[in-house]
Amino acid sequence: MTEPAETLSDPFQVPALSACLKAGTHSIHESLDTRIMSLSVFSSRERYALFVRTQSRLHHAVARWFENARLQNWLPELAQRNRLWAVIEDCRDIGLTPEALSEDREVAAQVQILDIYSALGWLYVVEGSNLGAAFLLKQVKKLDLSETFGARHLAANEMGRGLHWRKFKNALDALELAGEQREAALKGAIAAFAFARQNVEQLLASPEN
């Protein structure tokens, strides 16, 4: 794929990239949220631990793109947004076994994000998940977990969830991408939600759990 186009012929007719990603993933996003809440994720620490494993797989899958130099140039402060460290600490807090964590890394390693534009879609999904994590954090506190123990990855940024998200979204929308590049970003976002759903079904909906 080529670099982002330098100009748009009529930018007023082109919806913001974030708006396109939101509209294009609305159905799969809503379905995932509904499915997660139907599976009693916060009924016990054991159930919550399975949810954290789904997050571990997602964050491991996309982690290297937070370190990509081109993406860091496009999306300021990108490296600091990587929450994989928080997920790993949460896994330790709640006592997940090394075997489980190794399995999650292996599952994540099978994910192929083939280009930088697809990665934009994955990053949109991962960043957006923190915006809605306020509700999840309230639920997990009923299990005596918090932003400093077991639920670090659900914590808000010090500047606040809304502003933190808007800064990311504004940088994303400032990118002047060609049509095929925007399509790749949308496919990446859809793939990220599909991967998350796959792990919810495998871990939280499995009869073994």
C-alpha positions, 0 to 999 in steps of 0.5 A, spaced: 500 500 500 502 507 498 503 512 503 497 516 506 494 521 500 497 528 501 490 531 499 483 530 499 479 532 493 473 534 497 474 533 504 468 536 506 465 530 503 469 525 506 467 522 513 472 522 519 475 516 519 473 514 526 466 515 524 467 510 518 470 505 523 464 506 528 459 505 523 462 500 520 463 496 526 457 498 530 453 491 529 459 487 531 461 491 537 454 491 540 453 484 539 460 483 543 458 487 548 451 484 549 455 477 549 460 479 554 454 481 559 450 475 558 456 471 560 456 473 568 463 476 567 463 479 574 459 474 578 466 471 581 473 472 580 474 466 576 469 468 571 473 475 571 479 472 570 477 468 564 475 475 561 482 478 563 485 472 559 481 475 553 484 482 554 491 479 554 490 475 547 487 482 544 493 486 547 498 481 546 496 481 538 496 488 537 502 490 542 508 491 537 504 496 533 504 501 539 512 501 538 511 502 530 515 508 528 510 511 523 504 510 527 508 513 533 509 519 528 501 519 526 498 518 533 502 522 538 503 519 545 502 512 542 507 508 545 504 510 552 497 508 550 499 501 550 496 497 556 499 490 555 503 491 561 497 493 565 494 487 563 500 482 565 500 485 572 492 484 572 494 477 570 499 476 576 494 479 581 488 474 580 493 468 580 493 466 572 497 460 571 504 460 567 500 455 562 494 459 561 498 466 560 503 462 555 497 459 551 494 466 551 501 469 548 500 463 543 493 465 540 495 472 540 501 470 536 497 467 530 494 473 529 496 477 522 496 484 522 499 485 515 499 492 514 499 499 517 492 501 515 489 495 518 493 496 524 490 503 525 483 499 525 486 494 531 488 500 535 482 504 534 478 498 537 483 497 543 483 504 545 476 505 544 475 499 549 478 504 555 473 509 553 467 504 555 471 501 561 468 505 566 462 501 567 466 495 567 471 498 573 464 499 577 462 492 576 469 489 578 470 493 584 464 488 587 470 483 587 474 487 591 479 489 585 481 496 583 485 500 578 491 498 583 490 491 583 487 486 578 483 491 574 489 496 572 487 495 564 480 498 566 483 504 569 482 511 566 488 515 564 490 521 568 487 526 563 480 523 563 477 517 559 474 522 554 479 527 553 484 521 552 480 518 547 478 525 543 486 526 543 487 519 539 481 520 535 483 527 533 489 524 531 486 518 527 481 523 523 487 528 521 490 522 517 489 523 510 488 516 507 486 514 500 480 510 499 483 503 500 487 505 506 481 507 509 478 500 507 484 496 510 483 500 517 475 498 517 477 491 515 482 491 521 477 494 526 472 488 524 478 483 525 479 486 532 472 485 534 472 478 531 478 476 534 475 479 541 469 475 540 472 468 538 476 469 545 470 470 549 466 464 546 473 460 547 474 462 554 467 465 557 462 460 553 466 454 554 462 448 557 469 447 561 469 453 564 
